[in-house]
């Protein structure tokens, strides 16, 4: 009887899917003159599958199903962010639709959109998760410049170990 109970308990524990949330997003603005941006919203879609990146019709409501979340404006209103050569950290309510969003698998893509001609050139975007994993998102041809002409920019993400 004890053996049967332990076997059932082990099977139950193994079958539970580990959900994770984004705890922080770090961006690195490139280190050359004009890389920073002063105005304009930067929209960010974080997805664990390719089709979820293109569900534009649901972006305004932040309803992208279970495979993607949406940040309307990645911005720290308490300081001047996205400046030349600087790291910026976003967490909590700054993550908007991605705050407390539960991913059941690894994030594979992000999609960055900017609504003004004022360029923002960044080297990478880094996502940290509640299970202490993280992904690095950046193009092989970094730096990545985003504005209304180049928008949207879809970037693959890779798992990173500490």
N, C-alpha and C positions, 0 to 999 in steps of 0.2 A: 504494500500500500504506500509506504514512504517513497519507494522508487518511482511509482507511477506519478505521484504528486510532484516530485522533483523534475521528472521529464516534462510534464505539462507546464510547469513554471518556466523551465528553460525555453520551451518552444514559444511561450507567450512573450517573454522578454526579447527574444530574437526577432519576432515578427513586428515589433513596434518600430515605426519609421521615425527617425530622428529629424525633427524640423528645426531649422535654424533661422535666425533673423539677422539683418544687417545691424551692427552696433555702431559702426562708424564708416564714413567715406573720407578718404584723404586724396586731395588733388595736388599735383605739382605743376605750377605754372612755369613755362620755359624761362631760361635765364638769358634773354636777349632783349634789347630795346624794342618796345612795342608789343611784347608778348602778353602783357596784362590787359584787362578790360575794365572799363569804368561803368558801363551801363548795359542794360539788356538782360533779359532772363535767359538762363541756361536750363534747358529741360533735360532730364535724364530718365531713361527707361532702363531698368535692370531686369534681365530675363534669363531663364534657364532653358529656353528653347527658341529657335530661330523665328517661327511664325508669330510668337507673342510680341516681337519687336514692332510689328507692323499693324497692330490693332489700333490705328489712329483714332477711330471713331469713339473709342472708350477712354481716351487719354484724359479728357477734360474732367471726367468723373472719377479718375484714378481707378477705374474698374477694368482690370486687364486679366481677369480670371485668376487661376492659381499659379501661373507660370511667370508672371511679370508684375513689377510695381512701377509707379511713376512718381517722379519728383518734379513739381511744376517749376520751381525756381531754386536751384542749388545756390544758396546765398546765406552768408552770415551777416545779418543786419546790424550786429553790434560792432562790426569793424569793416575796414576796407579790404575785402578779400580779392583773390585772383590777381594778385600783383606780381610783377616780374620776379622770377626766381624764388617765389615763396611757396611754402606748404600751407594748405588750408584743411581744416578738420571740421567735419559736419557730423552731427549726431542728434539723437532725440527727435524733437519736433522739426528740426531742420531737414530731416529725411522725408518729411511729408508722407506721401502714400507708401513709402518704403519703411516707415517707422513701424515696427512690430509686424511687418509682413512676413509670413512664414514660407520659407522655401523648403521643398522636400528633396531637392537635388541641387547640385552645384550650379552656380551662375556661370553661364558661358558667354554672354554678350551684354554689352551696354550700347545704348544709342544716345548720342549727344546732339542736341539741337539748340541753336542760338537764334534769337529773334531780332538782332540788329546787325548792321554792317561792322560794328566795332569788334574786331577780331579778338578771340581768346586763343592763345597758343599754349598747349599744355604738353608735358612729357608723358604723364600717365595718370590714371585714376585707380585707386586702391580701395578694395572693399574688405572690411573686417566683419566677421560673423560671431554670433553668440556661442558657437561650438569651438571657438579659437582658431578657425581656419580663415584664410583670406585668399582673395584673388587679385591678380595684377591685370589691369586692362590698359593696353596701349598698342599702337601700331608699330610694326617693325621699322617704319619710316619716320619715327618720331623726330622732331616734334609734330604734334597734331594741331592744325589750325582750324577753328570752327567759327563760322559767321553765317549770315543768311544765304550766301552764295554756295558755301561748301556744306551746308546743313541739309539733311542730318548726316551725322558721321557714325557709322556702325563699327564697333570695335570688339574684337574677341578678347576673352579673359582667360587667364591661366591660373591654376591653383598654385599657391606659394606655401612653402613650409618655413617655419621659423628657423 
